[in-house]
């Protein structure tokens, strides 16, 4: 848990410290407990909690007697005091969620991505966001903003999506400003893997230590978390892993190399290998993304059922992914690995059995430790939930940069 500072002019940071402590507590905290947890003075805690009570962020939730003296007043977060919207832009599907300030999902919608035209996609996003807010019956003034999780690379300064591999035609699309205009809400743009890692942090399950988050969607991405924060990178594009080579004898990639993550580890690549191996005798139906989704689901189900050809293909995919993860963890030296994303649930049965051993033999630190491999606790919507958490994170989470004093 972050601790505050009793230096003057640090009110915003200290308020975030107190809000985070209250949010992460299960039953709420008293002012005395907040003093112990945050390292702040009793007067600072009293002043800040009074302000938070006045603004409706927290409430008094009963009194407890723990010894001699006055009963302690328990303070709890008011989840309905603020909301945020999260949008996950995937080439196959758009997911939109509405979260309250505790991080709980209030409303959820999914829509098939209509085509790759940016204007039609933004219109669909804006319409779905409006539907969610109206259906929840909340005041739009309570919505802190919209977070969008998008495939990279991104231009963070312009808030633009720059020609991601699976979104043809998206060349420097100023998604942040266009969606803000369409919704009249403040919009934050984040990479899908980074947003997912923030969502994982917000569940509380991975709030300590460091981890690599491997995002399994239509494309693959990665994020790293240290000291309670996702590391964005200098250009806000950490985790562009698509052209790391995991199979030198693999298929050619558009980049000119062979066996890149992009052409080996994605659901499309796995389905293409299964088709080449003759696992289906009929031709796929529907659009390209729908056909891949359907066949990938079938392949994973057949592997889970123990059908040997399908199981062998998914095991091979796990071996390729282990090469990628070992490359990341050997460089970054993190405490754990977390996997998630829209395709994770279909793979988790085989991957959680195979990856720990595959990763261990490739780990540079295997002589001193075993690196835990875990699945996300957020579920398939981790990208959208994470995008909404990025907005809440900016409101509630204390950051070291807030401690720098201005001249």
Secondary structure by P-SEA (a helix, b strand, c coil): cbbbbccccaaaaaaaaaaaaaaaccccccaaaaaaaccccaaaaaaaaaaaaaaccccccbbbbcccccbbbbbbbccccbbbbbbbbcccbbbbbbbcccccccbbbbbccccccaaaaaaaaaaaaaaaaaaaccccccccbbbbbbcccccccccccccccccccccccaaaaaaaaaccbbbbbbcaaaaaaaaaaaacccccbbbbbbbbccccccccccccccccccccccccccccccccccccccccccccccccccaaaaaaaaaaaccccccccccaaaaaaaaaaaaaaaaaacaaaaaaaaaaaaaaaaaaaaaaaaaacccccccccccccccccccccccaaaaaaaccccccbbbbbbccccccaaaaaaaaaaaaaaccccccccccccc
